[in-house]
Amino acid sequence: MRGHISDVEFQHYILGKMTAESREHIDLHLIECEACLQQFIEIETTTMNRELPLPDMNLLEDRVISRLSNEHPASSRRIGLLEMPAVHYAIAASITLFLFSNGTFADIAGKLAELEQHEAVESWSDQMVSKAGLWLDKLKETRFREAGAEDE
């Protein structure tokens, strides 16, 4: 095995200016030689800083913003206050608090409890489940009827 790797060889290695066989030789040597590895780290730092300067960050920022602006142009129409989802939630919460505070929900709950106490009457929740089931059955029946008519 030959001696340590020269600075010129390291620079060619870092910049990719050597054959695959030479690169492989340096790779293997760096695994075995601590001194060459330390030298490689120092040369790489100085070579990369000299050969590959940092980009102009202001120019880069302008390019990125320009490209984003072209790909996603801002909407010319402003969103109205009533079109914002947060406003919808705030209105719904306000109405709910109002109904809760004036006893409307308590009155409804009391009437539902009275209905459920009658044994002859099906509970309100059972009635709603039954109605929803009947509605879904009708919807399914209509859909299959329409699909059969299209096949003919």
N, CA, C and O atoms as a GROMACS GRO file, in nm:
protein
  608
    1MET      N    1   0.085  -0.118   0.000
    1MET     CA    2   0.000   0.000   0.000
    1MET      C    3   0.089   0.124   0.000
    1MET      O    4   0.191   0.129   0.069
    2ARG      N    5   0.050   0.222  -0.077
    2ARG     CA    6   0.129   0.344  -0.083
    2ARG      C    7   0.101   0.433   0.037
    2ARG      O    8   0.018   0.398   0.121
    3GLY      N    9   0.168   0.548   0.048
    3GLY     CA   10   0.160   0.636   0.164
    3GLY      C   11   0.029   0.713   0.170
    3GLY      O   12  -0.073   0.672   0.114
    4HIS      N   13   0.036   0.826   0.239
    4HIS     CA   14  -0.082   0.909   0.259
    4HIS      C   15  -0.128   0.975   0.130
    4HIS      O   16  -0.053   0.983   0.032
    5ILE      N   17  -0.252   1.022   0.132
    5ILE     CA   18  -0.313   1.085   0.014
    5ILE      C   19  -0.274   1.232   0.012
    5ILE      O   20  -0.274   1.300   0.115
    6SER      N   21  -0.241   1.281  -0.109
    6SER     CA   22  -0.197   1.421  -0.122
    6SER      C   23  -0.316   1.516  -0.123
    6SER      O   24  -0.430   1.475  -0.147
    7ASP      N   25  -0.288   1.645  -0.098
    7ASP     CA   26  -0.393   1.747  -0.099
    7ASP      C   27  -0.459   1.756  -0.237
    7ASP      O   28  -0.581   1.773  -0.246
    8VAL      N   29  -0.381   1.745  -0.342
    8VAL     CA   30  -0.434   1.752  -0.478
    8VAL      C   31  -0.529   1.636  -0.504
    8VAL      O   32  -0.637   1.654  -0.561
    9GLU      N   33  -0.489   1.515  -0.460
    9GLU     CA   34  -0.577   1.399  -0.478
    9GLU      C   35  -0.709   1.419  -0.401
    9GLU      O   36  -0.817   1.386  -0.451
   10PHE      N   37  -0.698   1.474  -0.281
   10PHE     CA   38  -0.820   1.501  -0.205
   10PHE      C   39  -0.911   1.601  -0.277
   10PHE      O   40  -1.032   1.584  -0.281
   11GLN      N   41  -0.851   1.705  -0.333
   11GLN     CA   42  -0.932   1.805  -0.403
   11GLN      C   43  -1.002   1.743  -0.525
   11GLN      O   44  -1.119   1.771  -0.550
   12HIS      N   45  -0.930   1.660  -0.599
   12HIS     CA   46  -0.992   1.591  -0.713
   12HIS      C   47  -1.102   1.496  -0.665
   12HIS      O   48  -1.207   1.485  -0.729
   13TYR      N   49  -1.080   1.430  -0.553
   13TYR     CA   50  -1.178   1.338  -0.495
   13TYR      C   51  -1.304   1.414  -0.455
   13TYR      O   52  -1.416   1.370  -0.484
   14ILE      N   53  -1.286   1.526  -0.388
   14ILE     CA   54  -1.400   1.606  -0.340
   14ILE      C   55  -1.481   1.663  -0.456
   14ILE      O   56  -1.604   1.666  -0.451
   15LEU      N   57  -1.412   1.708  -0.560
   15LEU     CA   58  -1.480   1.770  -0.674
   15LEU      C   59  -1.525   1.669  -0.779
   15LEU      O   60  -1.583   1.707  -0.881
   16GLY      N   61  -1.499   1.539  -0.755
   16GLY     CA   62  -1.541   1.435  -0.847
   16GLY      C   63  -1.464   1.431  -0.976
   16GLY      O   64  -1.519   1.396  -1.081
   17LYS      N   65  -1.336   1.466  -0.971
   17LYS     CA   66  -1.253   1.472  -1.091
   17LYS      C   67  -1.155   1.354  -1.096
   17LYS      O   68  -1.038   1.374  -1.128
   18MET      N   69  -1.199   1.233  -1.065
   18MET     CA   70  -1.110   1.118  -1.072
   18MET      C   71  -1.190   0.994  -1.113
   18MET      O   72  -1.313   0.995  -1.110
   19THR      N   73  -1.118   0.890  -1.149
   19THR     CA   74  -1.182   0.766  -1.195
   19THR      C   75  -1.246   0.694  -1.077
   19THR      O   76  -1.214   0.720  -0.961
   20ALA      N   77  -1.336   0.603  -1.109
   20ALA     CA   78  -1.404   0.524  -1.006
   20ALA      C   79  -1.304   0.439  -0.929
   20ALA      O   80  -1.318   0.419  -0.808
   21GLU      N   81  -1.203   0.388  -0.998
   21GLU     CA   82  -1.102   0.305  -0.934
   21GLU      C   83  -1.021   0.386  -0.832
   21GLU      O   84  -0.994   0.339  -0.722
   22SER      N   85  -0.984   0.508  -0.869
   22SER     CA   86  -0.909   0.595  -0.778
   22SER      C   87  -0.994   0.635  -0.658
   22SER      O   88  -0.945   0.642  -0.546
   23ARG      N   89  -1.122   0.662  -0.681
   23ARG     CA   90  -1.213   0.696  -0.571
   23ARG      C   91  -1.224   0.581  -0.474
   23ARG      O   92  -1.222   0.601  -0.352
   24GLU      N   93  -1.235   0.461  -0.526
   24GLU     CA   94  -1.248   0.343  -0.441
   24GLU      C   95  -1.121   0.324  -0.357
   24GLU      O   96  -1.129   0.286  -0.240
   25HIS      N   97  -1.006   0.350  -0.416
   25HIS     CA   98  -0.879   0.339  -0.344
   25HIS      C   99  -0.876   0.439  -0.227
   25HIS      O  100  -0.834   0.404  -0.117
   26ILE      N  101  -0.920   0.562  -0.251
   26ILE     CA  102  -0.922   0.663  -0.146
   26ILE      C  103  -1.024   0.627  -0.039
   26ILE      O  104  -0.998   0.644   0.080
   27ASP      N  105  -1.142   0.576  -0.081
   27ASP     CA  106  -1.243   0.534   0.016
   27ASP      C  107  -1.186   0.430   0.113
   27ASP      O  108  -1.202   0.441   0.234
   28LEU      N  109  -1.120   0.330   0.058
   28LEU     CA  110  -1.063   0.224   0.141
   28LEU      C  111  -0.954   0.278   0.232
   28LEU      O  112  -0.944   0.239   0.348
   29HIS      N  113  -0.872   0.369   0.179
   29HIS     CA  114  -0.763   0.426   0.257
   29HIS      C  115  -0.817   0.511   0.374
   29HIS      O  116  -0.761   0.508   0.484
   30LEU      N  117  -0.924   0.585   0.349
   30LEU     CA  118  -0.983   0.669   0.455
   30LEU      C  119  -1.039   0.584   0.569
   30LEU      O  120  -1.042   0.629   0.684
   31ILE      N  121  -1.085   0.464   0.539
   31ILE     CA  122  -1.135   0.375   0.642
   31ILE      C  123  -1.022   0.331   0.735
   31ILE      O  124  -1.043   0.314   0.855
   32GLU      N  125  -0.903   0.313   0.678
   32GLU     CA  126  -0.790   0.258   0.754
   32GLU      C  127  -0.701   0.364   0.818
   32GLU      O  128  -0.641   0.339   0.922
   33CYS      N  129  -0.692   0.483   0.758
   33CYS     CA  130  -0.592   0.582   0.801
   33CYS      C  131  -0.660   0.702   0.870
   33CYS      O  132  -0.728   0.781   0.805
   34GLU      N  133  -0.640   0.714   1.000
   34GLU     CA  134  -0.698   0.822   1.078
   34GLU      C  135  -0.641   0.958   1.038
   34GLU      O  136  -0.714   1.057   1.033
   35ALA      N  137  -0.512   0.964   1.009
   35ALA     CA  138  -0.447   1.091   0.972
   35ALA      C  139  -0.503   1.144   0.840
   35ALA      O  140  -0.530   1.264   0.827
   36CYS      N  141  -0.521   1.055   0.742
   36CYS     CA  142  -0.576   1.098   0.613
   36CYS      C  143  -0.723   1.140   0.627
   36CYS      O  144  -0.768   1.232   0.559
   37LEU      N  145  -0.797   1.073   0.714
   37LEU     CA  146  -0.936   1.110   0.736
   37LEU      C  147  -0.944   1.251   0.794
   37LEU      O  148  -1.027   1.331   0.751
   38GLN      N  149  -0.860   1.282   0.891
   38GLN     CA  150  -0.856   1.416   0.950
   38GLN      C  151  -0.817   1.520   0.845
   38GLN      O  152  -0.876   1.628   0.839
   39GLN      N  153  -0.720   1.487   0.762
   39GLN     CA  154  -0.675   1.577   0.656
   39GLN      C  155  -0.788   1.597   0.555
   39GLN      O  156  -0.811   1.708   0.508
   40PHE      N  157  -0.858   1.490   0.522
   40PHE     CA  158  -0.970   1.497   0.428
   40PHE      C  159  -1.078   1.593   0.478
   40PHE      O  160  -1.130   1.674   0.402
   41ILE      N  161  -1.111   1.584   0.607
   41ILE     CA  162  -1.214   1.672   0.666
   41ILE      C  163  -1.173   1.818   0.654
   41ILE      O  164  -1.256   1.903   0.619
   42GLU      N  165  -1.048   1.848   0.683
   42GLU     CA  166  -1.000   1.987   0.675
   42GLU      C  167  -1.001   2.037   0.531
   42GLU      O  168  -1.044   2.150   0.505
   43ILE      N  169  -0.953   1.954   0.438
   43ILE     CA  170  -0.947   1.996   0.297
   43ILE      C  171  -1.088   2.010   0.240
   43ILE      O  172  -1.116   2.102   0.164
   44GLU      N  173  -1.175   1.918   0.277
   44GLU     CA  174  -1.312   1.925   0.226
   44GLU      C  175  -1.379   2.056   0.268
   44GLU      O  176  -1.446   2.120   0.188
   45THR      N  177  -1.360   2.094   0.393
   45THR     CA  178  -1.421   2.218   0.443
   45THR      C  179  -1.372   2.339   0.364
   45THR      O  180  -1.453   2.422   0.323
   46THR      N  181  -1.243   2.349   0.345
   46THR     CA  182  -1.189   2.466   0.273
   46THR      C  183  -1.220   2.460   0.125
   46THR      O  184  -1.250   2.563   0.065
   47THR      N  185  -1.213   2.343   0.064
   47THR     CA  186  -1.240   2.329  -0.079
   47THR      C  187  -1.386   2.359  -0.110
   47THR      O  188  -1.416   2.431  -0.205
   48MET      N  189  -1.476   2.304  -0.030
   48MET     CA  190  -1.618   2.325  -0.056
   48MET      C  191  -1.655   2.472  -0.038
   48MET      O  192  -1.736   2.525  -0.114
   49ASN      N  193  -1.598   2.537   0.062
   49ASN     CA  194  -1.628   2.680   0.083
   49ASN      C  195  -1.574   2.765  -0.031
   49ASN      O  196  -1.636   2.863  -0.070
   50ARG      N  197  -1.460   2.727  -0.084
   50ARG     CA  198  -1.398   2.804  -0.191
   50ARG      C  199  -1.464   2.773  -0.325
   50ARG      O  200  -1.493   2.865  -0.402
   51GLU      N  201  -1.489   2.646  -0.353
   51GLU     CA  202  -1.543   2.606  -0.483
   51GLU      C  203  -1.694   2.625  -0.494
   51GLU      O  204  -1.745   2.654  -0.602
   52LEU      N  205  -1.763   2.609  -0.384
   52LEU     CA  206  -1.909   2.620  -0.385
   52LEU      C  207  -1.954   2.728  -0.288
   52LEU      O  208  -1.992   2.697  -0.175
   53PRO      N  209  -1.949   2.855  -0.329
   53PRO     CA  210  -1.988   2.963  -0.239
   53PRO      C  211  -2.137   2.956  -0.207
   53PRO      O  212  -2.216   2.901  -0.285
   54LEU      N  213  -2.175   3.012  -0.095
   54LEU     CA  214  -2.315   3.016  -0.056
   54LEU      C  215  -2.394   3.103  -0.153
   54LEU      O  216  -2.342   3.203  -0.202
   55PRO      N  217  -2.517   3.067  -0.180
   55PRO     CA  218  -2.598   3.147  -0.272
   55PRO      C  219  -2.638   3.280  -0.209
   55PRO      O  220  -2.637   3.295  -0.086
   56ASP      N  221  -2.672   3.374  -0.294
   56ASP     CA  222  -2.724   3.502  -0.249
   56ASP      C  223  -2.864   3.478  -0.194
   56ASP      O  224  -2.957   3.453  -0.271
   57MET      N  225  -2.880   3.484  -0.063
   57MET     CA  226  -3.005   3.448   0.001
   57MET      C  227  -3.120   3.542  -0.038
   57MET      O  228  -3.234   3.497  -0.048
   58ASN      N  229  -3.091   3.670  -0.060
   58ASN     CA  230  -3.196   3.764  -0.100
   58ASN      C  231  -3.248   3.730  -0.239
   58ASN      O  232  -3.369   3.734  -0.263
   59LEU      N  233  -3.157   3.698  -0.330
   59LEU     CA  234  -3.197   3.659  -0.465
   59LEU      C  235  -3.277   3.528  -0.461
   59LEU      O  236  -3.377   3.514  -0.531
   60LEU      N  237  -3.232   3.434  -0.380
   60LEU     CA  238  -3.301   3.306  -0.366
   60LEU      C  239  -3.443   3.327  -0.312
   60LEU      O  240  -3.538   3.266  -0.360
   61GLU      N  241  -3.455   3.412  -0.212
   61GLU     CA  242  -3.585   3.441  -0.154
   61GLU      C  243  -3.679   3.502  -0.258
   61GLU      O  244  -3.796   3.464  -0.267
   62ASP      N  245  -3.628   3.597  -0.337
   62ASP     CA  246  -3.710   3.660  -0.441
   62ASP      C  247  -3.757   3.558  -0.544
   62ASP      O  248  -3.872   3.562  -0.588
   63ARG      N  249  -3.668   3.466  -0.583
   63ARG     CA  250  -3.705   3.363  -0.681
   63ARG      C  251  -3.813   3.270  -0.626
   63ARG      O  252  -3.908   3.237  -0.696
   64VAL      N  253  -3.797   3.228  -0.503
   64VAL     CA  254  -3.895   3.136  -0.443
   64VAL      C  255  -4.031   3.203  -0.432
   64VAL      O  256  -4.132   3.143  -0.468
   65ILE      N  257  -4.034   3.326  -0.384
   65ILE     CA  258  -4.161   3.398  -0.370
   65ILE      C  259  -4.224   3.421  -0.506
   65ILE      O  260  -4.346   3.409  -0.520
   66SER      N  261  -4.145   3.455  -0.604
   66SER     CA  262  -4.196   3.477  -0.739
   66SER      C  263  -4.258   3.349  -0.796
   66SER      O  264  -4.366   3.353  -0.854
   67ARG      N  265  -4.188   3.237  -0.779
   67ARG     CA  266  -4.239   3.110  -0.831
   67ARG      C  267  -4.368   3.070  -0.760
   67ARG      O  268  -4.462   3.024  -0.824
   68LEU      N  269  -4.371   3.087  -0.628
   68LEU     CA  270  -4.493   3.054  -0.554
   68LEU      C  271  -4.609   3.144  -0.596
   68LEU      O  272  -4.722   3.098  -0.606
   69SER      N  273  -4.581   3.270  -0.619
   69SER     CA  274  -4.686   3.363  -0.661
   69SER      C  275  -4.741   3.325  -0.798
   69SER      O  276  -4.861   3.337  -0.821
   70ASN      N  277  -4.655   3.279  -0.888
   70ASN     CA  278  -4.699   3.239  -1.021
   70ASN      C  279  -4.779   3.109  -1.017
   70ASN      O  280  -4.875   3.094  -1.092
   71GLU      N  281  -4.741   3.016  -0.930
   71GLU     CA  282  -4.810   2.888  -0.922
   71GLU      C  283  -4.941   2.898  -0.845
   71GLU      O  284  -5.036   2.825  -0.876
   72HIS      N  285  -4.948   2.985  -0.747
   72HIS     CA  286  -5.067   2.998  -0.664
   72HIS      C  287  -5.107   3.145  -0.655
   72HIS      O  288  -5.084   3.210  -0.552
   73PRO      N  289  -5.166   3.198  -0.761
   73PRO     CA  290  -5.204   3.340  -0.754
   73PRO      C  291  -5.311   3.364  -0.649
   73PRO      O  292  -5.400   3.281  -0.628
   74ALA      N  293  -5.300   3.477  -0.583
   74ALA     CA  294  -5.395   3.512  -0.477
   74ALA      C  295  -5.532   3.537  -0.537
   74ALA      O  296  -5.543   3.590  -0.648
   75SER      N  297  -5.632   3.500  -0.466
   75SER     CA  298  -5.769   3.520  -0.512
   75SER      C  299  -5.801   3.669  -0.509
   75SER      O  300  -5.769   3.740  -0.414
   76SER      N  301  -5.865   3.715  -0.616
   76SER     CA  302  -5.899   3.857  -0.620
   76SER      C  303  -6.024   3.886  -0.539
   76SER      O  304  -6.050   4.001  -0.504
   77ARG      N  305  -6.103   3.782  -0.508
   77ARG     CA  306  -6.225   3.798  -0.431
   77ARG      C  307  -6.196   3.778  -0.283
   77ARG      O  308  -6.138   3.677  -0.243
   78ARG      N  309  -6.236   3.873  -0.204
   78ARG     CA  310  -6.218   3.861  -0.059
   78ARG      C  311  -6.330   3.776  -0.002
   78ARG      O  312  -6.444   3.780  -0.050
   79ILE      N  313  -6.297   3.701   0.100
   79ILE     CA  314  -6.396   3.618   0.167
   79ILE      C  315  -6.477   3.705   0.261
   79ILE      O  316  -6.422   3.777   0.344
   80GLY      N  317  -6.608   3.696   0.247
   80GLY     CA  318  -6.696   3.772   0.335
   80GLY      C  319  -6.695   3.714   0.475
   80GLY      O  320  -6.658   3.598   0.496
   81LEU      N  321  -6.734   3.794   0.570
   81LEU     CA  322  -6.733   3.752   0.710
   81LEU      C  323  -6.823   3.631   0.732
   81LEU      O  324  -6.788   3.541   0.809
   82LEU      N  325  -6.937   3.628   0.665
   82LEU     CA  326  -7.030   3.517   0.684
   82LEU      C  327  -6.987   3.390   0.609
   82LEU      O  328  -7.050   3.286   0.626
   83GLU      N  329  -6.884   3.398   0.530
   83GLU     CA  330  -6.834   3.280   0.459
   83GLU      C  331  -6.721   3.210   0.534
   83GLU      O  332  -6.674   3.105   0.490
   84MET      N  333  -6.679   3.265   0.645
   84MET     CA  334  -6.570   3.206   0.721
   84MET      C  335  -6.624   3.097   0.815
   84MET      O  336  -6.720   3.121   0.887
   85PRO      N  337  -6.562   2.978   0.814
   85PRO     CA  338  -6.608   2.869   0.902
   85PRO      C  339  -6.605   2.907   1.050
   85PRO      O  340  -6.692   2.864   1.125
   86ALA      N  341  -6.508   2.984   1.093
   86ALA     CA  342  -6.499   3.022   1.234
   86ALA      C  343  -6.621   3.105   1.275
   86ALA      O  344  -6.668   3.092   1.388
   87VAL      N  345  -6.672   3.187   1.187
   87VAL     CA  346  -6.790   3.267   1.217
   87VAL      C  347  -6.911   3.175   1.229
   87VAL      O  348  -6.997   3.196   1.315
   88HIS      N  349  -6.918   3.073   1.141
   88HIS     CA  350  -7.029   2.978   1.149
   88HIS      C  351  -7.030   2.908   1.285
   88HIS      O  352  -7.135   2.896   1.348
   89TYR      N  353  -6.913   2.863   1.328
   89TYR     CA  354  -6.903   2.796   1.458
   89TYR      C  355  -6.941   2.890   1.573
   89TYR      O  356  -7.008   2.849   1.667
   90ALA      N  357  -6.899   3.014   1.564
   90ALA     CA  358  -6.930   3.110   1.670
   90ALA      C  359  -7.081   3.135   1.677
   90ALA      O  360  -7.137   3.144   1.786
   91ILE      N  361  -7.146   3.147   1.562
   91ILE     CA  362  -7.291   3.168   1.559
   91ILE      C  363  -7.363   3.047   1.616
   91ILE      O  364  -7.455   3.061   1.697
   92ALA      N  365  -7.321   2.927   1.574
   92ALA     CA  366  -7.385   2.804   1.624
   92ALA      C  367  -7.368   2.792   1.775
   92ALA      O  368  -7.461   2.755   1.846
   93ALA      N  369  -7.248   2.823   1.824
   93ALA     CA  370  -7.224   2.816   1.969
   93ALA      C  371  -7.309   2.918   2.043
   93ALA      O  372  -7.361   2.888   2.151
   94SER      N  373  -7.324   3.036   1.987
   94SER     CA  374  -7.406   3.140   2.052
   94SER      C  375  -7.552   3.098   2.060
   94SER      O  376  -7.616   3.117   2.163
   95ILE      N  377  -7.604   3.041   1.951
   95ILE     CA  378  -7.744   2.997   1.951
   95ILE      C  379  -7.764   2.885   2.052
   95ILE      O  380  -7.863   2.882   2.124
   96THR      N  381  -7.667   2.791   2.057
   96THR     CA  382  -7.675   2.680   2.152
   96THR      C  383  -7.675   2.730   2.296
   96THR      O  384  -7.755   2.686   2.378
   97LEU      N  385  -7.585   2.824   2.326
   97LEU     CA  386  -7.582   2.882   2.461
   97LEU      C  387  -7.711   2.954   2.496
   97LEU      O  388  -7.761   2.944   2.608
   98PHE      N  389  -7.766   3.025   2.399
   98PHE     CA  390  -7.891   3.096   2.422
   98PHE      C  391  -8.004   2.998   2.454
   98PHE      O  392  -8.078   3.017   2.550
   99LEU      N  393  -8.017   2.892   2.373
   99LEU     CA  394  -8.122   2.793   2.395
   99LEU      C  395  -8.102   2.720   2.527
   99LEU      O  396  -8.198   2.689   2.597
  100PHE      N  397  -7.979   2.692   2.559
  100PHE     CA  398  -7.949   2.623   2.684
  100PHE      C  399  -7.981   2.711   2.804
  100PHE      O  400  -8.037   2.664   2.903
  101SER      N  401  -7.947   2.840   2.795
  101SER     CA  402  -7.967   2.931   2.909
  101SER      C  403  -8.114   2.962   2.935
  101SER      O  404  -8.151   2.987   3.050
  102ASN      N  405  -8.200   2.962   2.832
  102ASN     CA  406  -8.340   2.995   2.856
  102ASN      C  407  -8.426   2.871   2.882
  102ASN      O  408  -8.548   2.882   2.891
  103GLY      N  409  -8.364   2.754   2.893
  103GLY     CA  410  -8.436   2.634   2.934
  103GLY      C  411  -8.500   2.555   2.823
  103GLY      O  412  -8.573   2.460   2.850
  104THR      N  413  -8.476   2.589   2.701
  104THR     CA  414  -8.538   2.518   2.590
  104THR      C  415  -8.499   2.371   2.588
  104THR      O  416  -8.583   2.283   2.568
  105PHE      N  417  -8.372   2.344   2.610
  105PHE     CA  418  -8.324   2.206   2.608
  105PHE      C  419  -8.383   2.126   2.725
  105PHE      O  420  -8.414   2.008   2.710
  106ALA      N  421  -8.398   2.189   2.839
  106ALA     CA  422  -8.454   2.120   2.955
  106ALA      C  423  -8.599   2.082   2.926
  106ALA      O  424  -8.642   1.972   2.962
  107ASP      N  425  -8.674   2.171   2.863
  107ASP     CA  426  -8.813   2.145   2.830
  107ASP      C  427  -8.822   2.029   2.731
  107ASP      O  428  -8.907   1.941   2.747
  108ILE      N  429  -8.738   2.027   2.631
  108ILE     CA  430  -8.738   1.918   2.531
  108ILE      C  431  -8.702   1.787   2.598
  108ILE      O  432  -8.766   1.684   2.572
  109ALA      N  433  -8.602   1.788   2.684
  109ALA     CA  434  -8.560   1.666   2.753
  109ALA      C  435  -8.674   1.613   2.840
  109ALA      O  436  -8.695   1.491   2.846
  110GLY      N  437  -8.746   1.701   2.907
  110GLY     CA  438  -8.860   1.659   2.989
  110GLY      C  439  -8.969   1.595   2.907
  110GLY      O  440  -9.024   1.491   2.947
  111LYS      N  441  -9.002   1.653   2.795
  111LYS     CA  442  -9.106   1.597   2.708
  111LYS      C  443  -9.063   1.462   2.651
  111LYS      O  444  -9.145   1.370   2.640
  112LEU      N  445  -8.936   1.448   2.616
  112LEU     CA  446  -8.887   1.320   2.566
  112LEU      C  447  -8.895   1.213   2.675
  112LEU      O  448  -8.929   1.098   2.647
  113ALA      N  449  -8.863   1.251   2.798
  113ALA     CA  450  -8.871   1.156   2.908
  113ALA      C  451  -9.014   1.111   2.931
  113ALA      O  452  -9.039   0.994   2.957
  114GLU      N  453  -9.111   1.205   2.921
  114GLU     CA  454  -9.253   1.169   2.936
  114GLU      C  455  -9.295   1.070   2.828
  114GLU      O  456  -9.366   0.974   2.857
  115LEU      N  457  -9.253   1.092   2.706
  115LEU     CA  458  -9.288   1.002   2.596
  115LEU      C  459  -9.232   0.862   2.619
  115LEU      O  460  -9.299   0.763   2.590
  116GLU      N  461  -9.111   0.854   2.669
  116GLU     CA  462  -9.048   0.724   2.690
  116GLU      C  463  -9.109   0.648   2.807
  116GLU      O  464  -9.096   0.526   2.816
  117GLN      N  465  -9.176   0.719   2.898
  117GLN     CA  466  -9.236   0.652   3.014
  117GLN      C  467  -9.361   0.573   2.975
  117GLN      O  468  -9.397   0.477   3.043
  118HIS      N  469  -9.426   0.612   2.869
  118HIS     CA  470  -9.544   0.539   2.824
  118HIS      C  471  -9.500   0.408   2.761
  118HIS      O  472  -9.422   0.408   2.665
  119GLU      N  473  -9.548   0.298   2.815
  119GLU     CA  474  -9.507   0.166   2.766
  119GLU      C  475  -9.561   0.138   2.627
  119GLU      O  476  -9.495   0.071   2.547
  120ALA      N  477  -9.677   0.188   2.597
  120ALA     CA  478  -9.739   0.160   2.468
  120ALA      C  479  -9.668   0.235   2.356
  120ALA      O  480  -9.674   0.194   2.240
  121VAL      N  481  -9.600   0.344   2.390
  121VAL     CA  482  -9.533   0.426   2.289
  121VAL      C  483  -9.386   0.386   2.280
  121VAL      O  484  -9.317   0.371   2.380
  122GLU      N  485  -9.342   0.370   2.159
  122GLU     CA  486  -9.202   0.339   2.134
  122GLU      C  487  -9.117   0.460   2.174
  122GLU      O  488  -9.161   0.574   2.158
  123SER      N  489  -8.995   0.438   2.227
  123SER     CA  490  -8.912   0.550   2.270
  123SER      C  491  -8.876   0.639   2.151
  123SER      O  492  -8.874   0.594   2.036
  124TRP      N  493  -8.848   0.763   2.182
  124TRP     CA  494  -8.817   0.860   2.077
  124TRP      C  495  -8.696   0.814   1.995
  124TRP      O  496  -8.699   0.821   1.872
  125SER      N  497  -8.590   0.767   2.061
  125SER     CA  498  -8.471   0.723   1.989
  125SER      C  499  -8.502   0.602   1.902
  125SER      O  500  -8.449   0.592   1.791
  126ASP      N  501  -8.587   0.509   1.950
  126ASP     CA  502  -8.625   0.394   1.868
  126ASP      C  503  -8.706   0.439   1.746
  126ASP      O  504  -8.691   0.385   1.637
  127GLN      N  505  -8.793   0.538   1.767
  127GLN     CA  506  -8.871   0.592   1.654
  127GLN      C  507  -8.779   0.652   1.548
  127GLN      O  508  -8.799   0.630   1.429
  128MET      N  509  -8.679   0.727   1.593
  128MET     CA  510  -8.586   0.789   1.498
  128MET      C  511  -8.506   0.684   1.422
  128MET      O  512  -8.483   0.697   1.301
  129VAL      N  513  -8.463   0.578   1.493
  129VAL     CA  514  -8.388   0.470   1.426
  129VAL      C  515  -8.478   0.400   1.325
  129VAL      O  516  -8.434   0.369   1.214
  130SER      N  517  -8.602   0.376   1.362
  130SER     CA  518  -8.696   0.310   1.270
  130SER      C  519  -8.720   0.395   1.146
  130SER      O  520  -8.719   0.345   1.034
  131LYS      N  521  -8.742   0.525   1.168
  131LYS     CA  522  -8.766   0.615   1.054
  131LYS      C  523  -8.644   0.621   0.962
  131LYS      O  524  -8.658   0.620   0.840
  132ALA      N  525  -8.526   0.627   1.021
  132ALA     CA  526  -8.404   0.632   0.940
  132ALA      C  527  -8.388   0.501   0.862
  132ALA      O  528  -8.348   0.503   0.746
  133GLY      N  529  -8.420   0.387   0.927
  133GLY     CA  530  -8.411   0.258   0.858
  133GLY      C  531  -8.507   0.250   0.742
  133GLY      O  532  -8.471   0.202   0.634
  134LEU      N  533  -8.633   0.295   0.762
  134LEU     CA  534  -8.731   0.294   0.654
  134LEU      C  535  -8.688   0.384   0.539
  134LEU      O  536  -8.704   0.348   0.422
  135TRP      N  537  -8.634   0.500   0.572
  135TRP     CA  538  -8.589   0.594   0.469
  135TRP      C  539  -8.476   0.531   0.386
  135TRP      O  540  -8.476   0.542   0.263
  136LEU      N  541  -8.379   0.466   0.454
  136LEU     CA  542  -8.268   0.401   0.383
  136LEU      C  543  -8.318   0.286   0.296
  136LEU      O  544  -8.268   0.266   0.186
  137ASP      N  545  -8.417   0.210   0.346
  137ASP     CA  546  -8.472   0.100   0.266
  137ASP      C  547  -8.538   0.153   0.140
  137ASP      O  548  -8.521   0.095   0.032
  138LYS      N  549  -8.615   0.262   0.152
  138LYS     CA  550  -8.680   0.322   0.034
  138LYS      C  551  -8.575   0.374  -0.064
  138LYS      O  552  -8.590   0.357  -0.186
  139LEU      N  553  -8.471   0.436  -0.011
  139LEU     CA  554  -8.364   0.489  -0.096
  139LEU      C  555  -8.296   0.376  -0.172
  139LEU      O  556  -8.269   0.389  -0.292
  140LYS      N  557  -8.268   0.266  -0.104
  140LYS     CA  558  -8.202   0.152  -0.166
  140LYS      C  559  -8.293   0.090  -0.273
  140LYS      O  560  -8.247   0.055  -0.382
  141GLU      N  561  -8.421   0.078  -0.240
  141GLU     CA  562  -8.517   0.022  -0.335
  141GLU      C  563  -8.526   0.106  -0.461
  141GLU      O  564  -8.528   0.053  -0.572
  142THR      N  565  -8.532   0.238  -0.445
  142THR     CA  566  -8.539   0.330  -0.558
  142THR      C  567  -8.413   0.321  -0.642
  142THR      O  568  -8.419   0.324  -0.765
  143ARG      N  569  -8.302   0.312  -0.577
  143ARG     CA  570  -8.173   0.307  -0.649
  143ARG      C  571  -8.162   0.180  -0.732
  143ARG      O  572  -8.117   0.184  -0.847
  144PHE      N  573  -8.202   0.065  -0.674
  144PHE     CA  574  -8.194  -0.060  -0.749
  144PHE      C  575  -8.295  -0.062  -0.864
  144PHE      O  576  -8.267  -0.120  -0.970
  145ARG      N  577  -8.410  -0.001  -0.844
  145ARG     CA  578  -8.509   0.008  -0.950
  145ARG      C  579  -8.453   0.088  -1.067
  145ARG      O  580  -8.469   0.049  -1.183
  146GLU      N  581  -8.387   0.202  -1.037
  146GLU     CA  582  -8.328   0.286  -1.141
  146GLU      C  583  -8.214   0.214  -1.210
  146GLU      O  584  -8.199   0.227  -1.332
  147ALA      N  585  -8.132   0.139  -1.136
  147ALA     CA  586  -8.022   0.067  -1.195
  147ALA      C  587  -8.073  -0.044  -1.287
  147ALA      O  588  -8.014  -0.069  -1.392
  148GLY      N  589  -8.184  -0.110  -1.249
  148GLY     CA  590  -8.244  -0.213  -1.333
  148GLY      C  591  -8.299  -0.156  -1.461
  148GLY      O  592  -8.291  -0.220  -1.566
  149ALA      N  593  -8.357  -0.036  -1.455
  149ALA     CA  594  -8.413   0.029  -1.574
  149ALA      C  595  -8.303   0.068  -1.671
  149ALA      O  596  -8.323   0.065  -1.792
  150GLU      N  597  -8.187   0.106  -1.620
  150GLU     CA  598  -8.075   0.145  -1.707
  150GLU      C  599  -8.016   0.024  -1.779
  150GLU      O  600  -7.969   0.036  -1.892
  151ASP      N  601  -8.019  -0.092  -1.713
  151ASP     CA  602  -7.963  -0.213  -1.774
  151ASP      C  603  -8.046  -0.263  -1.890
  151ASP      O  604  -7.995  -0.331  -1.979
  152GLU      N  605  -8.177  -0.231  -1.889
  152GLU     CA  606  -8.267  -0.282  -1.993
  152GLU      C  607  -8.254  -0.209  -2.120
  152GLU      O  608  -8.324  -0.240  -2.216
   0.00000   0.00000   0.00000
